[in-house]
Amino acid sequence: MYYMICSQDVENSLALRMQTREKHLARLHELTSQGRLLIAGPLPAVDAENPGDAGFTGSLVVAEFDSLEDAQQWANADPYLDAGVYESSIVKPFKKVLP
């Protein structure tokens, strides 16, 4: 089943994000190679694809896991959480309807 992981950044997280980005992306690439990633990306702090110095307010990941517990464990191991980028994460089941 798919699970949605929506993470909220701390204030002024851009520098921390940049320092930890490669480790964070490596885990997403692993999900992709396993055919489990539906979608992932950051949430810009302003209405722009490239928010520049405004940075991001969080991230969204929708991926397949065996259980809610497995999805929560994966979210809890995110390098962004360890680096202090994320303030919190919400993990919920997700039912893909479209497309």
N, C-alpha and C positions, 0 to 999 in steps of 0.2 A: 504494500500500500504506500501511497505517497504521503509525505508529511511536510507541512509548511514550517519553516524556521524563520521567524521574523525577529531580528536583533536590533536593539536600540543602542546607538553610540553615546558615549559620554560627550560633554561639551568639548569643542575644539579638538576633535580626534584625528584630524587629517595627518599630522606628523606621525602619530603612532601607527595609523593605517599604512602609511608609506613604508615605514620601517618593517612592518610585519606582513606586507601584502603577498610576497612570494610564498611564504609558508601557508597562508590562508588559501591562495589559489591552488597550491599543490594538492590540497585535500579535495578541492572541487574538481580538479583534473582527474583525480583518482575515481571519484564518483562517475565522471563522464566516461572514463575508459571501461567502467563496469556496466555502463548502460543504465545507470540509476538516477542521473541528474535530469530533471525536467527543465528547470530554469534557475538562474542565480544572478544576482547583481546588487549593487549598492543603491541606496536611496538618496539622491542629491538633495542638498539643503536648500537649493533654489530651483526654480523652474528652468533648468537648463541641462542638456546632456552632459556638458562638462562644466561643473560648478566652480572650477578654479579654487581660489582660497576659501570659498564658502564651505567646501568639503561636503561631507555626507552626514546624514542623521541615523543611518543604520543600513541593514542589508536584508535581502530576502533570498531564501534558498527553498526550493521545492524539489525534494528527492525521494527516492524509494528506499524504505527501510523495512525490516521484518516486523518491527513493533514500535509503538510510541516510546517505549523505554530505550530501544536502540537509537531512535532518532534523537532523544534527549541526551543520551550519552555522547553521540556524535557532536551535537551542538555544544555540550559542556567541554569538549576537547578542542574547540576552535582556538587557533593561535591568537585571534583577535581578542578573545576573552582573557587569555593568559596575559596578553600585553596591555590590558586595560583599555582597549578600544571600545568594547561592548560594556554597556551598563547592565543590560539584561537581554534575555532571549525568551520568546514564547514559541513553544512547539505544539502544533495541533495537527490532527489528521486532515488530509486534503483529498477531495474527490475531484479528479479531472473529468470535466464534462465536455468542454470544447477547447480547441478544435479537435 
